[in-house]
Amino acid sequence: MLPTAEPLTGDPFNVSGYAFNRGMRSIALTLSLEEGRGAFHRIAATRDIVMEAMRRGVAAKLGVVYEKATAA
């Protein structure tokens, strides 16, 4: 599992998040930039599962939806 997140968002003091993600590698991508979307598609192409937790329509607006991720 490779969790991804927008940089500088979220609650850095969320203890349950630290416990859940302990020992995991993660990466921060700026999906509003072409470089971030390209990196997302390259990473997603090598994974079995892609999950997102954005507000409705945000992933589609950014172009990081399942159909595009699996087509790469």
C-alpha distances in whole Angstrom, upper triangle without the diagonal:
4,6,10,13,17,18,21,20,19,21,20,22,20,20,17,15,15,15,12,10,12,11,7,8,8,11,14,15,19,19,22,23,23,21,18,18,19,16,14,15,15,11,11,13,11,8,9,9,9,10,13,15,18,22,23,24,22,19,22,24,22,21,17,18,17,20,19,16,17,20,19
4,6,10,13,15,17,17,17,19,18,20,19,19,18,14,14,16,13,10,12,11,7,6,5,7,10,12,15,16,19,20,20,18,15,15,16,13,11,13,13,9,10,13,11,9,11,10,10,10,12,14,17,20,22,23,20,18,21,22,19,19,16,17,16,19,18,15,16,19,18
4,7,10,12,14,14,13,15,15,17,16,17,15,11,12,14,11,9,12,12,8,7,5,7,8,10,14,14,17,18,19,18,14,15,16,13,11,14,14,11,11,15,14,11,13,11,10,9,10,11,14,17,19,20,18,16,19,20,18,18,15,16,16,19,18,15,17,20,19
4,7,9,12,11,12,15,15,18,16,18,17,13,14,16,14,11,14,15,11,9,6,5,5,7,10,10,14,15,16,14,11,12,14,11,9,12,13,10,11,14,14,13,15,13,10,10,9,10,12,16,18,18,15,13,17,17,15,15,12,14,15,18,17,14,17,19,18
4,6,9,8,9,12,12,15,15,17,16,13,14,17,15,13,16,16,13,12,8,7,5,6,8,9,12,14,16,15,11,12,15,13,11,14,16,13,14,17,18,16,18,16,13,11,9,10,10,14,16,17,14,13,16,16,14,15,13,15,17,20,18,16,19,22,20
4,7,6,9,12,13,16,16,19,19,15,16,20,18,16,19,20,17,15,11,9,6,6,6,7,9,11,14,13,10,11,14,13,12,15,17,15,16,19,20,19,21,19,15,14,12,11,11,13,16,16,13,12,16,15,12,15,13,16,18,21,19,17,21,23,21
4,6,9,11,11,15,16,18,19,16,16,20,19,16,18,19,17,15,11,9,5,7,7,10,11,12,15,14,11,14,16,14,14,18,19,17,18,22,22,21,24,22,19,17,15,15,14,17,20,20,16,16,19,18,15,18,16,19,22,24,22,20,24,26,24
4,7,9,9,13,14,17,18,15,15,19,19,17,19,20,18,17,13,12,9,10,10,13,14,15,18,18,15,17,20,18,17,21,22,21,22,25,26,25,27,24,21,20,17,16,15,17,21,21,18,18,22,20,18,21,19,22,25,27,26,24,27,29,27
4,7,8,11,12,15,16,13,14,18,17,16,18,20,18,17,14,13,10,11,11,13,14,16,19,19,16,17,21,19,18,21,23,21,21,25,25,24,26,23,20,18,15,13,12,14,18,19,15,16,20,19,17,20,18,21,23,26,25,23,26,28,27
4,6,9,8,12,13,10,12,15,15,14,16,19,17,17,14,14,12,14,14,15,17,19,22,22,18,20,23,21,19,23,24,22,22,26,26,24,25,22,20,17,14,12,12,14,18,19,16,17,21,20,19,22,20,21,23,27,26,24,27,29,29
4,5,6,9,11,9,10,14,14,14,16,18,18,18,16,16,14,17,17,19,21,23,26,25,22,23,26,24,22,26,27,25,25,29,29,26,28,25,22,20,17,15,15,17,21,23,20,21,25,24,23,25,23,25,26,30,29,27,30,33,32
4,6,8,11,9,9,12,13,12,14,16,16,16,14,15,14,17,18,20,22,23,26,25,22,24,26,24,23,26,27,24,25,29,28,26,28,25,23,21,19,17,18,20,24,25,23,23,27,26,24,27,25,26,28,31,30,28,31,34,32
4,6,9,8,8,11,13,13,14,17,17,18,17,18,17,20,21,24,25,27,30,29,25,27,30,27,26,30,30,27,28,32,31,29,30,27,25,23,21,19,20,22,26,28,25,26,29,29,28,30,28,29,31,34,33,31,34,37,35
4,6,5,7,9,10,11,12,16,16,17,16,18,17,20,21,23,25,27,30,29,25,27,29,27,25,28,29,26,26,30,29,27,28,25,23,20,19,17,18,20,24,26,24,24,28,28,26,29,26,27,28,32,32,29,32,35,34
4,5,5,6,9,10,10,14,15,17,17,19,19,22,24,26,28,30,32,31,27,29,31,28,27,30,31,27,28,31,30,27,28,25,24,22,21,19,21,23,27,29,27,27,31,31,29,31,28,29,30,34,34,31,33,36,35
4,5,5,6,9,10,14,14,16,16,19,19,22,24,25,28,30,32,31,27,28,30,28,25,29,29,26,26,29,28,25,25,23,22,19,19,17,20,22,25,27,25,25,29,30,28,30,27,27,28,31,32,29,31,34,34
4,5,5,6,8,12,11,13,12,15,15,18,20,22,24,26,28,27,23,25,27,24,22,25,26,22,22,26,25,22,23,20,19,16,16,14,17,19,23,25,23,22,26,27,25,27,23,24,25,29,28,26,28,31,30
4,6,5,6,9,10,12,12,15,16,19,21,23,26,27,29,27,24,26,27,24,23,26,26,23,23,27,25,23,24,22,21,19,19,18,20,23,26,28,25,25,29,29,27,29,26,27,27,31,30,27,29,33,31
4,6,5,9,10,13,14,17,19,22,25,26,29,30,32,30,27,28,30,27,25,28,28,24,25,28,26,23,24,22,21,20,20,19,22,25,27,30,28,27,30,32,30,31,27,28,28,32,32,29,30,34,33
4,6,9,9,12,12,16,17,20,23,24,27,28,30,28,25,26,27,24,22,25,25,22,21,25,23,20,20,18,18,16,17,16,19,22,25,27,25,24,28,29,27,28,24,25,25,28,28,25,27,30,30
4,6,5,8,9,12,14,17,20,21,25,26,27,25,22,23,25,21,20,22,22,19,19,22,21,18,19,17,17,15,16,16,19,22,25,26,24,23,26,28,25,26,23,24,23,27,27,24,25,28,27
4,6,9,10,14,16,20,23,24,27,28,30,28,24,26,27,24,22,25,25,21,22,25,22,20,21,20,20,19,20,20,23,26,28,30,28,26,30,31,29,29,26,27,27,30,30,27,28,31,30
4,7,10,13,16,19,23,24,28,28,29,27,24,25,26,22,21,24,23,19,21,23,21,19,20,19,20,19,21,21,24,28,30,31,29,27,31,32,29,30,26,27,27,30,29,26,27,30,29
4,6,10,13,16,20,21,25,25,26,23,20,22,22,19,18,20,19,16,17,19,17,15,17,16,16,16,17,18,21,25,27,28,26,24,27,28,25,26,22,24,23,26,26,22,23,27,25
4,7,11,13,17,19,22,22,23,20,17,19,19,16,15,18,17,13,15,18,15,14,17,16,16,16,17,18,21,24,27,27,24,22,26,27,24,24,21,22,22,25,24,20,22,25,23
4,7,10,14,15,18,19,20,17,14,16,17,13,12,16,15,12,13,17,15,14,16,15,14,14,14,15,17,21,23,24,21,19,22,23,20,21,18,20,20,23,22,18,20,23,21
4,6,10,12,15,15,16,14,11,13,14,10,10,13,13,10,13,16,15,14,17,16,14,14,14,15,17,20,23,22,19,17,21,21,18,18,16,18,19,22,20,17,20,22,19
4,7,9,12,12,14,12,9,11,13,10,10,14,14,12,14,17,17,17,19,18,15,15,14,14,15,18,21,20,17,16,19,19,15,17,14,17,19,22,20,17,20,22,20
4,6,9,9,10,9,5,8,10,8,7,11,12,11,13,16,16,16,19,17,14,14,13,14,14,17,19,18,15,13,16,16,12,13,12,15,17,19,17,15,18,20,17
4,6,6,9,8,5,8,10,10,9,13,14,14,15,18,19,19,22,20,17,16,14,15,14,16,18,17,13,12,15,14,10,12,12,15,18,20,17,16,20,21,19
4,5,7,8,5,5,9,9,8,10,13,13,13,16,18,18,20,18,15,14,12,13,12,14,16,14,10,9,11,10,7,9,8,12,15,16,14,13,17,18,16
4,7,9,7,7,11,12,11,13,16,16,17,19,21,21,24,22,18,18,15,16,13,15,16,14,10,10,12,9,6,9,10,14,17,18,16,16,19,20,18
4,5,5,6,9,10,11,13,14,16,17,19,21,21,24,23,19,20,17,19,17,18,20,17,14,13,14,12,9,11,12,15,18,19,16,16,20,20,17
4,5,5,6,9,10,11,12,14,15,16,19,20,23,22,19,20,18,20,18,20,21,18,15,14,14,13,9,10,11,15,17,18,14,14,18,17,15
4,6,5,6,9,10,11,12,14,15,17,19,22,21,18,20,18,20,19,22,23,21,18,16,17,16,12,12,12,16,18,19,15,15,18,18,15
4,5,5,6,9,10,11,12,14,16,17,20,19,16,16,15,17,16,19,20,18,15,13,15,14,10,11,10,14,16,17,14,13,16,17,14
4,5,5,6,9,10,10,12,15,15,18,17,14,15,14,16,15,17,18,16,13,11,12,12,8,8,7,11,13,14,11,10,13,14,11
4,5,5,6,9,10,11,13,15,18,17,15,17,16,19,18,21,21,19,17,14,15,15,11,10,9,13,14,14,11,10,13,13,10
4,5,5,6,8,10,11,13,16,16,14,15,15,18,18,21,22,20,18,15,16,17,13,12,11,14,15,16,13,11,14,14,11
4,6,5,6,8,10,11,14,13,10,12,12,15,15,18,19,17,15,12,14,14,11,10,8,10,11,13,10,8,11,12,10
4,5,5,6,9,10,13,12,10,13,13,17,17,20,20,18,16,13,14,15,12,10,8,10,10,11,8,5,8,9,6
4,6,5,7,9,13,13,12,15,16,19,20,23,23,22,20,16,17,19,15,13,11,13,13,14,11,8,10,11,7
4,5,6,7,10,11,10,12,14,17,18,22,22,21,19,16,18,19,16,14,12,13,13,14,12,9,10,12,10
4,5,5,8,8,7,10,11,15,16,20,20,19,17,14,15,17,15,13,10,10,9,11,10,6,7,10,8
4,6,8,10,9,13,15,19,20,23,23,22,20,16,17,20,17,14,12,12,10,11,10,6,6,8,6
4,7,9,10,14,16,20,21,25,25,24,23,19,20,23,20,18,15,15,13,14,13,10,9,11,10
4,6,7,11,13,17,19,22,23,23,21,18,19,22,19,17,14,14,12,14,13,10,9,12,11
4,7,10,14,17,20,23,23,23,22,18,20,23,21,19,15,14,11,13,14,11,9,13,13
4,6,10,13,16,19,19,20,19,16,17,20,19,17,13,12,10,12,13,10,10,14,14
4,7,10,13,16,16,16,15,12,14,17,15,14,10,9,7,11,11,8,9,13,13
4,7,10,13,13,14,13,11,13,16,15,14,10,9,9,12,13,11,12,16,16
4,6,9,10,11,10,8,11,13,12,12,9,9,9,13,13,12,14,17,17
4,7,9,11,10,9,12,14,13,14,12,11,13,16,17,15,18,20,21
4,6,8,6,7,10,11,11,12,11,11,13,16,16,16,18,21,21
4,6,6,8,10,11,12,14,13,13,15,18,18,18,21,23,23
4,6,7,8,10,12,13,12,11,14,16,17,17,20,21,23
4,6,5,6,9,10,10,10,13,14,14,16,18,19,21
4,5,5,6,9,9,9,13,15,14,15,18,19,20
4,5,5,6,5,6,9,11,11,11,14,16,16
4,5,5,6,6,9,10,10,11,14,15,16
4,6,8,9,13,13,12,14,17,17,18
4,6,8,12,13,11,12,15,16,15
4,6,9,9,7,9,12,12,12
4,7,8,6,6,10,11,11
4,6,6,6,9,10,11
4,6,5,6,8,10
4,6,5,6,9
4,6,5,7
4,6,6
4,6
4
